Amino acid sequence: MKEKGFTTQLVHAERLQSPEHGAIHQATNQSVLFHYQNAQDLVDVFQGKSQAYAYARQSTPSTNSIQNILASLEQAHDALVFATGMAALTTTMLTLLKARDHVLISRYVFGNTNSFAETLTQLGIELDFIDVTDIDDVRGKVKSNTRIVFTETIANPVTQVADITEISKICNEFNLLFIVDNTMTPSYLFNAKAHGAHLIITSLTKYFGGHGNALGGAVIDTGLFDWCLFPNIYPAYQSAQVKNWGLTQIKKKGLRDIGASISSESIHHLSVGSETLALRMDRSCSNAMKLAEFLEQHPKVKKVYYPGLESHPQHLLAKNMFKYFGAIMSFDLSEALEPLDFINKLNVMLCSTHLGDNRSLVIPVAPTIYHEMGLERRQSMGISETMIRLSVGIEDIDDLISDLSQALG
């Protein structure tokens, strides 16, 4: 049978998991505890011999439903969902790393991720920032105690594009776990497994849900990594199949022990929102391309950062990897314009720190989301003091161009 299209799969994903009473959506399960008539059945859950439920902090019918959807979309082995994207990232790192381990992380990672990287160093974990656009730099920083390489697909806000395929080759050569954050390029735009990612981290809050009404995150195991090669798996979690070792440890240590659990209500909002993921991405990415071209030609804009432009240093790489070039861009205003005054003149675009929403959102980068980094670190990432980040939504393109035009004028 011919494989169904992306949107067809998503629209019917919950229904095909057979919710009760012929419902097309999974019921929002509000039970914290689960009762067993036979005590041995509960014992089997605790010992990993059963996939049933013990306590809602680790899993519920609602979490299983959306995890099945995510694993299917990524053609992956399995998935776990968390309260937020940052919860997915932090719990994955904290549960898989030990003191004196070494991590390679993109020097262009988002501000919150950069802040967490500093936390890792306080816990005795060694860390080097790498230029993920330069394969020689990645290879040159691998050490004997390197355990993980982490990068985003498209960096936020300067839009540097990581060479995922080549980095994955290095990881496979040295038996390193390769973790890719694909929040900017969800599965509709980018097949992370096909390019060698071992674990996928994503914020479901952004494009997956898309409506700004629910927080969520996920870690997805593509099935490409041999967990026998990872030295930090606890003996207690090596009893099941090898392919389950990684997510089992993240689930036990990250959800059970740390407790970054997502609510059933949030799962419902995210699942319903995801049904239009492809439709929204088609529109947002199309709008972004047109806005990038408009801004690049405007005399009051010094530079535009968007992978869809031929002037972007990784344009060809992005063209080969992604279905579209994403819906995030940044630009530097000329000295004649003050960033905050420019933003205050916008009528359609909203001043907000969020991204991946149906609405177009704009924010001054340096004094807000990258303020804590300081001037020197911002400059090392290519962030200017006048940079504006734009998350492009699904509004009519003529209205967006008109809004930018009047604010620039």
TASUL-V777488 format. One record per pair of residues at least 24 apart in sequence whose ideal C-beta (glycine too) atoms are under 8 Angstrom apart, sorted by the first residue. I is the first residue (numbers start at 1). J is the second residue. Records with the same first field share a line. If there is no record, write none. Layout:
BEGIN
I->J / J
END
This chain:
BEGIN
6->73 / 187 / 188 / 277 / 278
7->275 / 276 / 277 / 278 / 279
9->72 / 73
10->69 / 73 / 274 / 275 / 277 / 278
11->275
13->68 / 69 / 72 / 271
14->65 / 69 / 271
17->65 / 68
25->268 / 271 / 272
26->61 / 62 / 65 / 66 / 267 / 268 / 271
27->61 / 62
28->62 / 264 / 265 / 267 / 268
29->56 / 60 / 61 / 62 / 264
30->264
31->56 / 60
32->56
48->237 / 239 / 240 / 248
55->256
56->261
57->255 / 256 / 259 / 261
58->251 / 252 / 255 / 256 / 261
59->251 / 255
60->264
62->264 / 267 / 268
63->262 / 264 / 267
65->267 / 271
66->267 / 270 / 271
67->218
69->271 / 274
70->218 / 220
71->220
73->187
74->187 / 191 / 192 / 193 / 200 / 220 / 222
75->191 / 193 / 222
76->193 / 200 / 220 / 221 / 222 / 223
77->221 / 222 / 223 / 243 / 247
78->220 / 221 / 223 / 244 / 247
79->218 / 219 / 220 / 221 / 247
80->218 / 219 / 220 / 247 / 250 / 251 / 254 / 255
81->204 / 216 / 217 / 218 / 262 / 267
82->216 / 217 / 218 / 219 / 254 / 255 / 260 / 261 / 262
83->215 / 216 / 217 / 260 / 261 / 262 / 263 / 266
84->203 / 205 / 215 / 216 / 217 / 260
85->183 / 201 / 202 / 203 / 204 / 205 / 206 / 216 / 217 / 218
86->112 / 113 / 116 / 203 / 217
87->217 / 260
88->201 / 202 / 203 / 217 / 218 / 219 / 260
89->113 / 116 / 181 / 201 / 217 / 219
90->116 / 260
91->219 / 250 / 253 / 254 / 255 / 258 / 260
92->179 / 199 / 201 / 219 / 250 / 254
93->120 / 148 / 150
94->253 / 254 / 258
95->249 / 250 / 252 / 253 / 254 / 258
96->147 / 148 / 177 / 230 / 232 / 246 / 249 / 250
97->125 / 147 / 148 / 232
98->125 / 232
99->123 / 124 / 125
100->124 / 125 / 126 / 145
101->125 / 126 / 145 / 146 / 147 / 148 / 232
102->126 / 127 / 128 / 143 / 145 / 146 / 147
103->127 / 128 / 146 / 147 / 148 / 149 / 150
104->128 / 130 / 138 / 141 / 142 / 146 / 148 / 149 / 150 / 176
105->129 / 130 / 149 / 150 / 151
106->130 / 131 / 132 / 150 / 151 / 152 / 155 / 162
107->131 / 132 / 380 / 381
108->132 / 152 / 155 / 158 / 160 / 381 / 382
109->150 / 151 / 152 / 155 / 181
110->152 / 155 / 156 / 369
111->369 / 370 / 372 / 373
113->152 / 181
114->373 / 377
115->372
132->160 / 162 / 163 / 167
133->160 / 161 / 162 / 163 / 313 / 314
135->163 / 166 / 167 / 170
138->166 / 167 / 170
139->170
142->170 / 174 / 176
146->174 / 176
147->176 / 177 / 230 / 231 / 232
148->176 / 177 / 178 / 179
149->176 / 177 / 178 / 179
150->179 / 180 / 181
151->179 / 180 / 181
152->180 / 181 / 182 / 183 / 184
153->180 / 181 / 182 / 184 / 185 / 190 / 192 / 321 / 322
154->184 / 185 / 307 / 318 / 326 / 328
155->381
156->184 / 328 / 355 / 389
157->305 / 328 / 330 / 365 / 369 / 370 / 383 / 387 / 389
158->305 / 330 / 381 / 382 / 383 / 387
159->305 / 306 / 307 / 312 / 326 / 328 / 329 / 330
160->313 / 314 / 382
161->307 / 312 / 314 / 317 / 318 / 321
163->314 / 317
164->192 / 195 / 196 / 197 / 321
165->195 / 196 / 321
167->196
168->195 / 196 / 197 / 198
169->196
171->196 / 198
172->196
175->229
177->225 / 230 / 246
178->225
183->207 / 356
184->326 / 328
185->322 / 326
186->277 / 281
188->277 / 278 / 281 / 323
189->281 / 285 / 322 / 323 / 324 / 326
190->321 / 322 / 323
192->222
193->222 / 223 / 224
195->321
196->224
197->222 / 224
198->222 / 224 / 225
199->225 / 246
203->356
204->270
205->270 / 354 / 356
206->355 / 356 / 357
207->277 / 280 / 281 / 284 / 327 / 356
208->270 / 273 / 274 / 277
209->269 / 270 / 273 / 274
210->273 / 274 / 276 / 277 / 280 / 356 / 357 / 358
211->269 / 273 / 357 / 358
212->354 / 357 / 358 / 359
213->269 / 273
214->265 / 266 / 267 / 269 / 270 / 273
215->262 / 266
216->262 / 266 / 267 / 270
217->262
219->247 / 250
221->246 / 247
280->358 / 394
281->324 / 327
282->324
283->394
284->327 / 392 / 393 / 394
285->324 / 325 / 326 / 327 / 392
286->324 / 397
287->327 / 360 / 392 / 393 / 394 / 395 / 397 / 400
288->325 / 326 / 327 / 328 / 329 / 392
289->324 / 325
290->397 / 401
291->329 / 390 / 392 / 397 / 400 / 401 / 404
292->329
294->401 / 404 / 405
295->329 / 331 / 404
298->408
299->334
300->333 / 334 / 336 / 337 / 408
301->331 / 332 / 333 / 334 / 408
302->331 / 332 / 333 / 334 / 386
303->331 / 332
304->329 / 330 / 331
305->329 / 330 / 331 / 382
306->330
327->356 / 391 / 392 / 393
328->355 / 389 / 390 / 391 / 392
329->389 / 390 / 392
330->365 / 387 / 388 / 389 / 390
331->387 / 388 / 390
332->384 / 386 / 387 / 388
333->386 / 388
335->386
337->386 / 408
339->364 / 386 / 387 / 388
340->364
342->388 / 407 / 408
343->388 / 407
345->406 / 407
346->403 / 404 / 407
347->403 / 406
348->395 / 399 / 400 / 402 / 403
349->390 / 400 / 403 / 404
354->391
355->389 / 391
356->391
357->391 / 393
358->393 / 394
359->393 / 395
360->390 / 391 / 392 / 393 / 395 / 400
361->390 / 391 / 393
362->388 / 389 / 390 / 391
363->388 / 389
364->388
365->389
END
